[in-house]
Amino acid sequence: MSRLACALACLLLVPSSTVHAARFVFHDRADGISCSHFDVGLGVAWPRGRPEGVDASGPGDNTVPYASQVIDANDTRRVVRLNVTTLVHEWWGGRYENDGLLVQMAEGSYLSFHSREDSDTALRPQLVLAFTDGRRRYVEPKADAALDCSSYTGLGTRPTLLLKHSSPLALRFDLTPLSALGRPHSADLLLVRTAERNASRSRLSVQRLVAPIGSTGAARQDGIARRYPSDAGIAADPDVLFADGFDAAALDPRWSRGMAAPSKRVEHDESLRFEPIAGPALRVTIPKGRQLGLDLRYRFKANHASEPDEIYFRYYLWFADDWLLAADGGKLPGLAGTYGMAAWGDRPWHGFKGWSLRGAYHMPPAGGHPARGRVMLGSYAYHAKADPLGQPLPWPGDALAALVAPGRWYCIEQRLQLNSPRREDGIFQVWLDGRLVLDRNDLRLRDAPDIHIEEVWMNFFHGGASAAPADMHAYIDGVVIARRYIGPLGR
């Protein structure tokens, strides 16, 4: 068990303190925050397609901003001061995570401000904190960007911030180093206008930015696997339908092979820094210039004479270092009911023909991205509301949990309860190392009662349409399929 992957504990985190720090903070590179994405490089989109901010009056109201300021057309003052004391106090006291703030244009056409990239430090945005003993602290943003919806990529590296009615500004200030000073008496956001003038009256407002992630909480402790150290004997559990640790020399005959793909049972693989978790594992290879690494199917009707409407599926995943060479995202193991007719590749979902819910990985972020060296995991769905070529389902429970590093084992478990025909009540949950990272109860996967969970689909695929730029390797172990929650390996 010592080789099990621990959850990422420090990536993109601000040290804990009295000030409640963001769990996963935005950055302002071109592959960072944008109008459509919280993080372009990781593929973390805004759930509603736009940046999400909340007023002081709370979610769903948006009538009382944290601060507001009217700028008349003939106002020549360059410094705009917004009193954000209430928001800073909420961050300081831990009521909300410090994910940043949004400056909105509630009225007017546009205003231009100097950004943190301006060569003149006196013109950059500042958060001015005043304390009761007379001390003042001037804090520059760690990130700032104009969220212009005419651009897919981030615009945070420019020396100016263009605020428009449909394009807010996002700013993030790290307050953690000041926590020892105690809560400030007041806080003002200072923005300096450029020489460019706008002839119309403008009204600015401030909202609290809400990152599209949640909290995974503690790992579940009630899984079947707790009773079976290293899964020894777990196959005999009455709730377990199938278990495979790839310990036998030959592949278990209950697997059905799909398209031919290279895979090999291994106990050691020192050249790729592989370390077994509990005996042999199955090595998956996506060869250079190809896309398919594995295509195994556990078909329920062939093994149990019927197909379920609810199932739990767990496996362990290890990426070798060369997985960071991926030139595209791709597919990972999951659940499916395609029946050879619909819901994969260029075959769209069809409520009377088929659906699929495979796992997914994103293309690793480029060098310089705060999450470089990690891979973002998620799911990929063909369901009623998906595009014809499928739809990514991010794991927003905690963006830290969904970012995995090569050279470690991760426990991935998926639960699916199919929807009632024609209804949007399908339940899909994902746990990573026992922590819930996806919880959906609104999926419509089927319209016909004879569509069920056809198979567990052990699929590794590069793309999309692009081929692997180099040999890519991964390892799987500890596969268990059951009627209830399985959980990570027991000690």
Buried (B, 14 or more C-beta within 10 A) or exposed (E): EEEBBEBBEEBBBBEEBBBBBBBBBBBBBBBBBBBBBBBBBBBBBBEEEBBBBBBBEEEEEBEEBBBBBEBEEEBEEEEBEBBBBBBBBBBBEBEBBBBBBBBBBEBBEBBBBBBBBBEEEEBBBBBBBBBEEEEEBEBBBBBBBBBBBEBEBBBBEBBBBBBBEEBBBBBBBBBBEBBEBEBBBBBBBBBBBBEEEBEEBBBBBBBBBBBBBBEBEEBBEEBBBBEBBBBEEBBEBEEBBBBBBBBEEEBBEBBEEBEEBBBEBBEEBEEBEBBBBBBBBBBBBBBEEBBBBBBBBBBBEEBEEEBBBEBBBBBBBBBBBBBBBBBBBBBBBBBBBBBEEBBBEEBBBBBEBBBBBBBBBBBBBEEEBBBEBBBBBBBBBBBBEBEEBBBBBBBBBBBBBBBBBBBBBBBBBBBBBBBEBEEBEBBBBBBBBBBBBBBBEEBBBBBEEEBBBBBBBBBBBBBBEBBBBEBBBBBBBBBBBBBBBBBBBBE
